[in-house]
Amino acid sequence: MNPVLAGLGLVKKYGSTVALDGVDVQIQERDSLAVMGPSGSGKSTLLHTLAGIVRPDSGTVLLRGESIERLGENRLSALRRKRFGFVFQFGQLLPELPAEENVALPLMLEGVPRKQAVERARRWFAPLGLEGLEARRPGALSGGQAQRVAIARALVIEPDVVFADEPTGALDQRTSTEVITLLTSVTRAQGAALVMVTHDPDVAAHCDRILQVRDGRINGHSQYTVA
């Protein structure tokens, strides 16, 4: 089976600091991968490199077999908008927009008319337990609700890969479990791959695989069978 996303021989240095030291990783469709490691281990650099945000010094990033790391910035930006979804620690929702428009925003940025984009966005509210909250602004949502809106925003474009950077880091334990369960199950159901950085082993255990990163290298690899 060909991976949806692969990093081969990834090297990234910041001055004398080696953030990635020849990392190889492959992610299949519907695969969920948690990347763990101590602060400064290279886990966030790995996520950002796979997402086309950081360019490696050497090595290649393949999206469905096509190299992306040397694309021009305009093409990379378009790729990130159309084929990658992002969920951040604090959601990064626009406070002036209601929830439904926050979810619809990636579609509208691609030229989808507002009415059509909002209609598509609303389809995600019931599956994510957000029904009835479409018109609420982020300030009127709980932390867990805001992260579910962020998940809907990441998935509304039907991406190849969802990247999540500490998506439960600002949540209490119960809400964290609810959010990560939704993120992994809904991403898998849509056929997208998930790459997630987390420091929480309980959160990581919801993923199919766990990569341990230390000093810019893969230091361990665990695999689970997730129903």
N, C-alpha and C positions, 0 to 999 in steps of 0.2 A: 504494500500500500504506500503510495506517495504521500509524504507529509504535506499538510497545508502550509506549514511554516517551519523553516529550518535555519539555524545559525551554524556555520561551519568555520572552524578555526578562528573564532572571533578574538581579536586583540584590540584593546583600547588602553591608552596611557594618558595620564594627566601629569605632564612634567615627568618626574622620576617615579610617580606612583602608577603601578600597573593595576588597572581596574578589571580588565579581562585578559586572561593569559592563555589564549588558544582554546576557547570554549566551543564545544560541539553540543547542539541540542536540536531535537526534532519534536514537532507537535502534530498529531494527527487530527482530522476532523472529529469533533465531539470530545476531544481529549481535554482534560483539565490538569494543568501543571502548576503546582505551588513552588515558588522559589524562596528558599529560606537561607539565612546566614547572619552572622553578626554585623553590626554597623561597620560600614567600609569594606564589606566583603566583595562587593561588585554586583550584588543582586539587582539593585535598581538600574545600574548601568546596563546590565544584561537585558532587562525589560525594555529600557529606552532604546537600546540598539536594535532589538527585534522589532520594535514599533516604528523604526525609521526616524526617531527623534534625535538620536546620537549616531553619528557615522563612525564605524570601526576604522581603526588605523590599517588593519588588514583582516582578511577573512571575508565571508560573504553571507548575506541574508537572502534567503529564497522564499518567496511567497508563491505557492503553487508552482514551484520550479523556476520562477523568474527572479533574477537578481534585482534587488531594490536599493542596495546601499550606495550606489553611485548615481542614482537618478537625480535630476535637477530638483531644486527646492520646490518649484511649482508642482511638478509631478508627484513629489513626495507628499506635499500638503494635500493634493487631491486624493492620493491613495489613502492617507490617514482619515480623510473625511468620509470616503466611500466604502472602504473595506475593513477599517479597524474601528472598534468601539472602545471607549475609555471610561473607567470608573475610578475615581480618585478618593482619597481618604475622607475629604470633607465635601464630596459631591460636586462642588464648584457649579452649582446652579445659579442662574441669573436671578437676583432677588426681585427684580421689577416685573418678571414674567410669571404668569400662572403655571402650574405644574404641566398642564397639557402643552403649552407653548415651549416650555423647557425641553420636553421630550421631542416635540416636532422640530426644534431648531436645526438639527443636522439636515433634515429634509429641506427646510426652507433655504438653508445656505446653498443647497444644490439646485435651487430653482423650482422646487415643488411649490405650487400655489398654497397659500396659508390654509385655506379651507380643507384642501385635500391632505395636507401634511398633518393638521390637527386631527382629522378623522382617523388617519393611520396611527397617530400617537395614542388616541383614546383606546384603541384595541388592546393596549398593554396594561391598562389600569386594573381591570378585573383579574387577569392572571397573576398580577403582582400584589393583589390585596389592596389596591388603591382606589377602588370604585367609590365615587362620590367626592374625590379629592381633586378632580381635574382643574377646578377653578382656584384652588388655594395657591397662594404664593409660598415660596420656600420658608419664609419667616413664620408661617402658620402650620408648618409640618414638623413632626418629631424627627429626631435624627434617623431613625429607622425608615420612616416614610420618605425622607429626603433621599436616602441611599437607594430606595426602590425606584424613585423617580430617575435617579442617575443611571440605574440599571436599564430602565426602559429607554432612556435616551441613547444608551450604548447599543441597544439591540434593535432600535427602530429602523436602522439602515440595513438590517440583515447582514451583519459583517461576517467576514471570514474568521476574524480573531477578535476576542475581547481582551483587553489589557486592564488589569486591576491592580492599583498600587495601594496597599494597605486599606482595602475597602471597608474593613470593619474596625480600623484602629481607633476611631472616635466613638465607638458604640459600647454599651454595656454588654455583658456576656450573653444574656438571653436574646437581646436584639441582634447581636453579632451572629448568633447561631441561626436566627430566622433569615437574616440577610444573606449569609453565605450559602444556606440551603437553597434559597431562591436563585441566587446568582449561578450556582453550579448546575442546578436542575434545568432552569429555563435556557441557559446558554447551550447545554447539551441537547435539549429538545429542539432548539432551532437549528442545530447542526454546526454551530460555531465552535471553535476551539477557545479555551480560556488559559491565559497566562497571568498568574497572580503572584505578587510579592507580598509576603506576610511574615510577621515575627511570631505569630501565634500558632503553636502546633495543633491546637484544636481546630482552628480554621483550616490549616493546611490539610488536615486529615479528611476533609470533605472532597479533596481533589483526587483524581485517579493516580497522580504521581507527585512525588516531592523531590526536588533537587536541592541539595545542600551545597551552598557556595561559600568558599573561604579563600581569601587572598587571590581572587580572580579566577579560581579554578573550581570545577565541580568536585566536591569532596564526598559526595554520597548521593545515592539515587534509590528511592523507595517506590514501589508500585503497589497499588491496591486494585481490587476489583470492586467497582462501584455499580450498584444496581441502577 
